[in-house]
Protein backbone atom coordinates (compact mmCIF):
# COMPACT_ATOMS: atom_id res chain seq x y z
CA UNK A 1 0.00 0.00 0.00
CA UNK A 2 1.05 3.63 -0.58
CA UNK A 3 2.88 4.88 2.51
CA UNK A 4 1.27 8.29 2.01
CA UNK A 5 -2.34 7.55 1.03
CA UNK A 6 -4.75 10.37 0.14
CA UNK A 7 -6.28 11.86 3.27
CA UNK A 8 -9.50 13.70 2.44
CA UNK A 9 -10.87 12.16 5.63
CA UNK A 10 -8.73 14.56 7.66
CA UNK A 11 -10.65 17.47 6.17
CA UNK A 12 -13.79 15.79 7.46
CA UNK A 13 -12.23 15.34 10.91
CA UNK A 14 -11.26 19.03 10.94
CA UNK A 15 -14.81 20.10 10.04
CA UNK A 16 -16.21 17.82 12.73
CA UNK A 17 -13.90 19.52 15.22
CA UNK A 18 -15.14 22.95 14.08
CA UNK A 19 -18.78 21.87 14.50
CA UNK A 20 -18.05 20.60 18.00
CA UNK A 21 -16.05 23.76 18.74
CA UNK A 22 -19.01 26.03 18.02
CA UNK A 23 -21.22 23.60 19.91
CA UNK A 24 -19.04 24.18 22.98
CA UNK A 25 -18.77 27.94 22.60
CA UNK A 26 -22.54 28.17 22.23
CA UNK A 27 -23.17 26.32 25.49
CA UNK A 28 -20.53 28.14 27.53
CA UNK A 29 -21.27 31.71 26.47
CA UNK A 30 -24.04 32.15 29.01
CA UNK A 31 -21.53 31.91 31.89
CA UNK A 32 -20.02 35.23 30.75
CA UNK A 33 -23.40 36.95 30.75
CA UNK A 34 -23.95 36.33 34.46
CA UNK A 35 -23.13 39.91 35.47
CA UNK A 36 -25.93 41.16 33.19
CA UNK A 37 -28.56 38.44 33.57
CA UNK A 38 -28.56 38.12 37.39
CA UNK A 39 -29.42 41.73 38.23
CA UNK A 40 -31.81 42.10 35.28
CA UNK A 41 -34.00 39.23 36.46
CA UNK A 42 -33.20 39.27 40.18
CA UNK A 43 -31.56 35.83 40.28
CA UNK A 44 -29.42 34.77 43.26
CA UNK A 45 -26.49 32.32 43.34
CA UNK A 46 -28.72 29.26 43.79
CA UNK A 47 -30.95 30.39 40.89
CA UNK A 48 -27.86 30.78 38.73
CA UNK A 49 -26.69 27.27 39.57
CA UNK A 50 -30.11 25.92 38.63
CA UNK A 51 -30.17 27.93 35.40
CA UNK A 52 -26.80 26.51 34.37
CA UNK A 53 -27.86 23.00 35.34
CA UNK A 54 -31.06 22.96 33.25
CA UNK A 55 -28.91 22.53 30.15
CA UNK A 56 -27.75 19.15 31.45
CA UNK A 57 -31.25 17.68 31.74
CA UNK A 58 -31.81 18.05 28.04
CA UNK A 59 -28.21 17.28 27.20
CA UNK A 60 -28.16 13.74 28.59
CA UNK A 61 -31.38 12.83 26.78
CA UNK A 62 -30.06 14.29 23.54
CA UNK A 63 -26.83 12.32 23.93
CA UNK A 64 -28.76 9.09 24.37
CA UNK A 65 -31.14 9.70 21.46
CA UNK A 66 -28.37 10.99 19.20
CA UNK A 67 -26.31 7.82 19.41
CA UNK A 68 -29.30 5.55 18.74
CA UNK A 69 -30.50 7.71 15.84
CA UNK A 70 -26.99 7.85 14.33
CA UNK A 71 -26.93 4.05 14.18
CA UNK A 72 -30.39 3.95 12.62
CA UNK A 73 -30.36 6.90 10.21
CA UNK A 74 -26.66 7.67 9.83
CA UNK A 75 -24.66 10.50 11.40
CA UNK A 76 -25.30 13.03 8.62
CA UNK A 77 -29.03 13.30 9.28
CA UNK A 78 -28.45 13.65 13.01
CA UNK A 79 -25.79 16.33 12.45
CA UNK A 80 -28.26 18.26 10.27
CA UNK A 81 -31.23 18.16 12.63
CA UNK A 82 -29.24 18.65 15.84
CA UNK A 83 -27.06 21.43 14.41
CA UNK A 84 -30.04 23.39 13.12
CA UNK A 85 -31.92 22.97 16.40
CA UNK A 86 -29.10 24.03 18.72
CA UNK A 87 -28.43 27.10 16.57
CA UNK A 88 -32.08 28.15 16.80
CA UNK A 89 -32.25 27.62 20.57
CA UNK A 90 -28.96 29.49 21.02
CA UNK A 91 -30.68 32.47 19.40
CA UNK A 92 -33.73 31.79 21.58
CA UNK A 93 -31.63 32.12 24.74
CA UNK A 94 -31.52 35.87 24.11
CA UNK A 95 -35.28 36.03 24.69
CA UNK A 96 -35.68 33.23 27.28
CA UNK A 97 -36.19 35.44 30.34
CA UNK A 98 -38.74 37.68 28.65
CA UNK A 99 -40.55 34.60 27.35
CA UNK A 100 -40.91 33.33 30.90
CA UNK A 101 -42.12 36.69 32.18
CA UNK A 102 -44.75 36.94 29.43
CA UNK A 103 -46.04 33.37 29.15
CA UNK A 104 -44.88 31.30 32.15
CA UNK A 105 -46.52 32.91 35.14
CA UNK A 106 -44.09 35.79 35.26
CA UNK A 107 -41.11 33.50 35.94
CA UNK A 108 -37.99 34.45 34.02
CA UNK A 109 -36.27 31.35 35.46
CA UNK A 110 -38.96 29.13 33.90
CA UNK A 111 -38.27 30.75 30.54
CA UNK A 112 -34.55 30.08 30.81
CA UNK A 113 -35.26 26.54 32.00
CA UNK A 114 -37.40 25.78 28.94
CA UNK A 115 -34.93 27.15 26.41
CA UNK A 116 -31.85 25.67 28.12
CA UNK A 117 -33.39 22.19 28.35
CA UNK A 118 -34.33 22.26 24.64
CA UNK A 119 -30.93 23.72 23.78
CA UNK A 120 -29.19 20.99 25.78
CA UNK A 121 -31.27 18.29 24.08
CA UNK A 122 -30.23 19.67 20.69
CA UNK A 123 -26.53 19.82 21.59
CA UNK A 124 -26.55 16.40 23.26
CA UNK A 125 -26.07 14.24 20.13
CA UNK A 126 -22.83 15.96 19.03
CA UNK A 127 -20.17 13.84 20.73
CA UNK A 128 -21.99 10.53 20.22
CA UNK A 129 -22.27 11.39 16.53
CA UNK A 130 -18.59 12.36 16.46
CA UNK A 131 -17.71 8.89 17.72
CA UNK A 132 -20.00 7.27 15.16
CA UNK A 133 -18.44 9.40 12.42
CA UNK A 134 -14.92 8.49 13.54
CA UNK A 135 -15.90 4.82 13.65
CA UNK A 136 -17.04 5.10 10.01
CA UNK A 137 -14.11 7.16 8.70
CA UNK A 138 -10.97 6.41 10.77
CA UNK A 139 -8.63 3.41 10.72
CA UNK A 140 -7.90 1.48 13.97
CA UNK A 141 -4.32 2.83 14.10
CA UNK A 142 -5.47 6.46 14.13
CA UNK A 143 -8.61 6.21 16.28
CA UNK A 144 -7.08 7.57 19.45
CA UNK A 145 -5.65 10.66 17.76
CA UNK A 146 -8.65 11.28 15.52
CA UNK A 147 -11.03 11.09 18.47
CA UNK A 148 -8.78 13.56 20.28
CA UNK A 149 -9.00 15.97 17.32
CA UNK A 150 -12.78 16.04 17.72
CA UNK A 151 -12.44 16.33 21.48
CA UNK A 152 -10.02 19.24 21.13
CA UNK A 153 -13.23 21.22 20.81
CA UNK A 154 -13.82 20.84 24.56
CA UNK A 155 -10.82 22.74 25.96
CA UNK A 156 -10.37 24.91 22.86
CA UNK A 157 -14.04 25.85 22.91
CA UNK A 158 -13.88 26.64 26.62
CA UNK A 159 -10.71 28.69 26.07
CA UNK A 160 -12.20 30.67 23.17
CA UNK A 161 -15.57 31.14 24.85
CA UNK A 162 -14.13 33.77 27.20
CA UNK A 163 -12.72 36.22 24.60
CA UNK A 164 -15.56 35.59 22.13
CA UNK A 165 -18.36 36.00 24.66
CA UNK A 166 -16.79 39.03 26.34
CA UNK A 167 -15.79 40.50 22.97
CA UNK A 168 -19.27 40.22 21.49
CA UNK A 169 -20.86 41.79 24.57
CA UNK A 170 -18.30 44.59 24.58
CA UNK A 171 -18.70 45.32 20.86
CA UNK A 172 -22.49 45.21 20.84
CA UNK A 173 -23.08 46.47 24.39
CA UNK A 174 -25.78 43.83 24.75
CA UNK A 175 -25.68 40.26 26.07
CA UNK A 176 -28.64 39.28 23.89
CA UNK A 177 -26.80 40.13 20.67
CA UNK A 178 -24.10 37.67 21.64
CA UNK A 179 -26.52 34.72 21.49
CA UNK A 180 -28.00 35.84 18.17
CA UNK A 181 -24.59 36.18 16.51
CA UNK A 182 -23.38 32.81 17.83
CA UNK A 183 -26.53 31.04 16.65
CA UNK A 184 -26.31 32.49 13.14
CA UNK A 185 -22.62 31.53 12.93
CA UNK A 186 -23.44 27.93 13.85
CA UNK A 187 -26.12 27.79 11.14
CA UNK A 188 -23.65 29.03 8.51
CA UNK A 189 -21.03 26.42 9.45
CA UNK A 190 -23.68 23.68 9.42
CA UNK A 191 -24.57 24.47 5.80
CA UNK A 192 -20.87 24.36 4.80
CA UNK A 193 -20.35 21.06 6.66
CA UNK A 194 -23.41 19.35 5.18
CA UNK A 195 -22.15 20.01 1.64
CA UNK A 196 -18.99 17.99 2.36
CA UNK A 197 -19.86 15.29 4.88
CA UNK A 198 -21.28 11.84 4.15
CA UNK A 199 -22.00 8.91 6.44
CA UNK A 200 -19.21 6.78 4.95
CA UNK A 201 -16.13 7.55 2.84
CA UNK A 202 -17.45 5.21 0.14
CA UNK A 203 -20.43 7.56 -0.30
CA UNK A 204 -18.31 10.68 -0.73
CA UNK A 205 -17.36 11.69 -4.30
CA UNK A 206 -14.44 13.74 -2.94
CA UNK A 207 -12.74 10.61 -1.53
CA UNK A 208 -10.39 9.00 -4.04
CA UNK A 209 -10.50 5.32 -4.90
CA UNK A 210 -6.99 4.94 -3.49
CA UNK A 211 -8.11 6.27 -0.11
CA UNK A 212 -11.16 4.00 -0.08
CA UNK A 213 -8.98 0.96 -0.74
CA UNK A 214 -6.53 2.07 1.94
CA UNK A 215 -9.35 2.36 4.49
CA UNK A 216 -10.72 -1.10 3.63
CA UNK A 217 -7.25 -2.61 4.00
CA UNK A 218 -6.56 -0.94 7.35
CA UNK A 219 -9.89 -1.93 8.86
CA UNK A 220 -9.51 -5.59 7.93
CA UNK A 221 -12.30 -8.18 7.95
CA UNK A 222 -13.64 -7.31 11.42
CA UNK A 223 -15.40 -4.11 10.29
CA UNK A 224 -17.24 -5.92 7.49
CA UNK A 225 -18.27 -8.69 9.87
CA UNK A 226 -19.60 -6.21 12.42
CA UNK A 227 -21.47 -4.18 9.80
CA UNK A 228 -23.27 -7.21 8.43
CA UNK A 229 -24.03 -8.73 11.84
CA UNK A 230 -27.45 -8.42 13.50
CA UNK A 231 -27.71 -5.46 15.84
CA UNK A 232 -27.57 -6.28 19.52
CA UNK A 233 -30.32 -4.79 21.72
CA UNK A 234 -29.44 -1.43 23.23
CA UNK A 235 -29.51 -2.84 26.74
CA UNK A 236 -26.61 -5.20 25.90
CA UNK A 237 -24.47 -2.19 26.86
CA UNK A 238 -25.26 -2.92 30.51
CA UNK A 239 -24.02 -6.51 30.16
CA UNK A 240 -20.48 -5.22 29.68
CA UNK A 241 -19.03 -4.01 32.98
CA UNK A 242 -16.13 -2.37 31.15
CA UNK A 243 -18.45 -0.03 29.25
CA UNK A 244 -20.23 0.89 32.49
CA UNK A 245 -16.98 1.52 34.38
CA UNK A 246 -15.68 3.53 31.44
CA UNK A 247 -18.81 5.70 31.63
CA UNK A 248 -18.11 6.30 35.34
CA UNK A 249 -14.57 7.36 34.47
CA UNK A 250 -15.90 9.70 31.82
CA UNK A 251 -18.36 11.12 34.36
CA UNK A 252 -15.42 12.46 36.37
CA UNK A 253 -14.03 14.20 33.29
CA UNK A 254 -17.40 15.80 32.51
CA UNK A 255 -17.82 16.87 36.14
CA UNK A 256 -14.56 18.81 36.08
CA UNK A 257 -15.30 20.28 32.66
CA UNK A 258 -18.75 21.62 33.57
CA UNK A 259 -17.56 22.80 36.96
CA UNK A 260 -14.85 24.95 35.40
CA UNK A 261 -16.91 26.00 32.39
CA UNK A 262 -19.94 27.13 34.37
CA UNK A 263 -18.48 28.45 37.64
CA UNK A 264 -15.02 29.88 36.88
CA UNK A 265 -16.34 33.34 35.82
CA UNK A 266 -18.58 33.68 38.87
CA UNK A 267 -15.85 32.37 41.18
CA UNK A 268 -13.32 34.90 39.89
CA UNK A 269 -15.83 37.72 40.21
CA UNK A 270 -16.84 36.84 43.78
CA UNK A 271 -13.51 35.78 45.27
CA UNK A 272 -11.03 38.02 43.44
CA UNK A 273 -13.31 40.84 42.18
CA UNK A 274 -12.55 40.51 38.47
CA UNK A 275 -14.88 42.44 36.18
CA UNK A 276 -16.03 41.58 32.66
CA UNK A 277 -13.09 43.30 30.99
CA UNK A 278 -10.67 41.11 32.96
CA UNK A 279 -12.57 37.83 32.64
CA UNK A 280 -11.85 37.46 28.93
CA UNK A 281 -8.24 36.51 29.61
CA UNK A 282 -8.53 35.07 33.14
CA UNK A 283 -11.27 32.70 31.95
CA UNK A 284 -8.97 31.42 29.19
CA UNK A 285 -6.01 30.42 31.37
CA UNK A 286 -7.40 27.18 32.92
CA UNK A 287 -7.98 25.77 29.42
CA UNK A 288 -4.63 26.51 27.80
CA UNK A 289 -2.86 23.34 28.91
CA UNK A 290 -5.87 21.16 28.17
CA UNK A 291 -5.79 22.20 24.49
CA UNK A 292 -2.41 20.50 24.19
CA UNK A 293 -2.93 17.53 26.48
CA UNK A 294 -6.16 16.39 24.80
CA UNK A 295 -4.22 15.92 21.54
CA UNK A 296 -1.22 14.49 23.37
CA UNK A 297 -3.48 11.96 25.08
CA UNK A 298 -4.75 10.56 21.79
CA UNK A 299 -1.23 10.28 20.40
CA UNK A 300 0.10 8.79 23.64
CA UNK A 301 -2.67 6.20 23.79
CA UNK A 302 -2.03 5.14 20.18
CA UNK A 303 1.74 4.99 20.84
CA UNK A 304 1.28 2.86 23.96
CA UNK A 305 -0.96 0.50 22.01
CA UNK A 306 1.60 0.09 19.24
CA UNK A 307 4.46 -0.43 21.71
CA UNK A 308 2.74 -2.77 24.16
CA UNK A 309 -0.15 -4.30 22.20
CA UNK A 310 -2.17 -3.85 25.39
CA UNK A 311 -5.42 -1.93 25.43
CA UNK A 312 -5.35 -2.01 29.24
CA UNK A 313 -2.10 -0.06 29.36
CA UNK A 314 -2.97 2.24 26.44
CA UNK A 315 -6.46 3.07 27.69
CA UNK A 316 -7.19 2.10 31.32
CA UNK A 317 -3.83 2.74 32.99
CA UNK A 318 -3.29 5.98 31.11
CA UNK A 319 -6.69 7.33 32.18
CA UNK A 320 -6.33 6.20 35.80
CA UNK A 321 -2.90 7.79 36.14
CA UNK A 322 -4.13 11.11 34.79
CA UNK A 323 -7.16 11.10 37.09
CA UNK A 324 -4.90 10.46 40.08
CA UNK A 325 -2.88 13.58 39.22
CA UNK A 326 -6.10 15.56 38.67
CA UNK A 327 -7.35 14.52 42.10
CA UNK A 328 -4.15 15.64 43.79
CA UNK A 329 -4.35 19.04 42.08
CA UNK A 330 -7.91 19.64 43.28
CA UNK A 331 -6.97 18.67 46.83
CA UNK A 332 -4.27 21.33 46.70
CA UNK A 333 -6.42 24.01 45.04
CA UNK A 334 -9.06 23.68 47.78
CA UNK A 335 -6.39 24.89 50.20
CA UNK A 336 -4.96 27.69 48.01
CA UNK A 337 -5.77 31.34 48.70
CA UNK A 338 -3.90 33.46 46.15
CA UNK A 339 -5.38 33.97 42.69
CA UNK A 340 -2.11 32.90 41.07
CA UNK A 341 -1.95 29.66 43.03
CA UNK A 342 -5.60 28.87 42.36
CA UNK A 343 -5.38 29.55 38.62
CA UNK A 344 -2.12 27.61 38.27
CA UNK A 345 -3.53 24.55 40.04
CA UNK A 346 -6.83 24.75 38.15
CA UNK A 347 -4.89 24.89 34.88
CA UNK A 348 -2.75 21.91 35.84
CA UNK A 349 -5.76 19.90 37.04
CA UNK A 350 -7.65 20.61 33.84
CA UNK A 351 -4.64 19.64 31.72
CA UNK A 352 -4.33 16.26 33.45
CA UNK A 353 -8.10 15.78 33.28
CA UNK A 354 -8.20 16.43 29.53
CA UNK A 355 -5.27 14.18 28.61
CA UNK A 356 -7.28 10.90 28.62
CA UNK A 357 -10.45 12.45 27.12
CA UNK A 358 -10.06 10.47 23.89
CA UNK A 359 -9.52 7.26 25.86
CA UNK A 360 -13.12 7.08 27.07
CA UNK A 361 -14.43 7.31 23.51
CA UNK A 362 -11.78 4.95 22.14
CA UNK A 363 -12.79 2.34 24.73
CA UNK A 364 -16.33 2.45 23.36
CA UNK A 365 -15.08 1.89 19.80
CA UNK A 366 -12.68 -0.83 20.99
CA UNK A 367 -15.44 -2.64 22.89
CA UNK A 368 -18.45 -2.23 20.57
CA UNK A 369 -19.67 -3.87 17.36
CA UNK A 370 -19.39 -1.37 14.50
CA UNK A 371 -23.16 -1.26 14.08
CA UNK A 372 -23.66 -0.31 17.74
CA UNK A 373 -20.92 2.32 18.21
CA UNK A 374 -23.45 5.16 18.05
CA UNK A 375 -25.84 3.57 20.55
CA UNK A 376 -23.13 2.61 23.03
CA UNK A 377 -21.53 6.05 22.66
CA UNK A 378 -24.90 7.62 23.40
CA UNK A 379 -25.39 5.50 26.51
CA UNK A 380 -21.87 6.35 27.70
CA UNK A 381 -22.56 10.03 27.08
CA UNK A 382 -25.92 9.77 28.86
CA UNK A 383 -24.42 8.28 32.02
CA UNK A 384 -21.37 10.55 32.07
CA UNK A 385 -23.26 13.73 31.36
CA UNK A 386 -25.45 13.49 34.39
CA UNK A 387 -22.45 15.50 35.60
CA UNK A 388 -23.50 18.33 33.28
CA UNK A 389 -26.29 19.24 35.70
CA UNK A 390 -24.93 17.66 38.90
CA UNK A 391 -21.73 19.76 38.77
CA UNK A 392 -23.29 23.24 38.42
CA UNK A 393 -26.22 22.54 40.74
CA UNK A 394 -24.17 20.83 43.44
CA UNK A 395 -21.62 23.62 43.21
CA UNK A 396 -24.34 26.21 43.71
CA UNK A 397 -25.45 24.44 46.90
CA UNK A 398 -21.92 23.83 48.19
CA UNK A 399 -20.70 27.37 47.60
CA UNK A 400 -23.78 28.87 49.21
CA UNK A 401 -23.42 26.61 52.27
CA UNK A 402 -19.68 26.09 52.70
CA UNK A 403 -17.83 28.51 50.43
CA UNK A 404 -15.91 28.05 47.21
CA UNK A 405 -13.27 25.67 48.60
CA UNK A 406 -15.99 23.01 48.85
CA UNK A 407 -16.47 22.94 45.08
CA UNK A 408 -12.83 21.92 44.59
CA UNK A 409 -13.07 19.25 47.28
CA UNK A 410 -16.11 17.80 45.51
CA UNK A 411 -14.17 17.75 42.24
CA UNK A 412 -11.38 15.77 43.93
CA UNK A 413 -13.91 13.19 45.11
CA UNK A 414 -15.39 12.88 41.61
CA UNK A 415 -12.01 12.34 39.94
CA UNK A 416 -10.94 9.88 42.65
CA UNK A 417 -14.00 7.74 41.92
CA UNK A 418 -13.26 7.96 38.20
CA UNK A 419 -9.68 6.82 38.76
CA UNK A 420 -10.85 3.72 40.66
CA UNK A 421 -13.33 2.87 37.89
CA UNK A 422 -10.77 3.16 35.09
CA UNK A 423 -8.34 0.84 36.91
CA UNK A 424 -10.97 -1.89 36.53
CA UNK A 425 -11.70 -1.32 32.82
CA UNK A 426 -10.55 -4.03 30.36
CA UNK A 427 -11.07 -2.55 26.88
CA UNK A 428 -11.79 -4.75 23.87
CA UNK A 429 -14.17 -7.12 25.68
CA UNK A 430 -17.43 -6.95 23.76
CA UNK A 431 -20.91 -7.77 25.06
CA UNK A 432 -22.62 -11.08 24.40
CA UNK A 433 -19.52 -12.83 23.17
CA UNK A 434 -18.90 -10.53 20.23
CA UNK A 435 -15.49 -10.93 18.65
CA UNK A 436 -12.82 -9.06 20.59
CA UNK A 437 -11.45 -5.87 19.14
CA UNK A 438 -8.44 -6.25 16.88
CA UNK A 439 -5.31 -5.10 18.70
CA UNK A 440 -3.05 -3.07 16.41
CA UNK A 441 0.66 -3.62 16.62
CA UNK A 442 3.60 -2.61 14.51
ABEGO torsion letter per residue (X at the ends): XBABBBBAAAAAAAAAAAAAAAAAAAAAAAAAAAAAAAAAAGBBAAAAAAAAAAAAAAAAAAAAAAAAAAAAAEAAAAAAAAAAAAAAAAAAAAAAAAAAAAABGGBAAAAAAAAAAAAAAAAAAAAAAAAAAAAAABBAAAAAAAAAAAAAAAAAAAAAAAAAAAAAAAAAGBAAAAAAAAAAAAAAAAAAAAAABBABAAABAABBAAAAAAAAAAAEAAAAAAAABBBBBAAAAAABAAAAAAAAAAAAAAAAAAAAAAAAAAAAAAAAGBBAAAAAAAAAAAAAAAAAAAAAAAAAAAAAAAAAGBAAAAAAAAAAAAAAAAAAAAAAAAABABAAAAAAAAAAAAAAAAAAAAAAAAAAAAABBAAAAAAAAAAAAAAAAAAAAAAAAAAAAAAAAAEAAAAAAAAAAAAAAAAAAAAABBBGBBBGGBBBBBBBBX
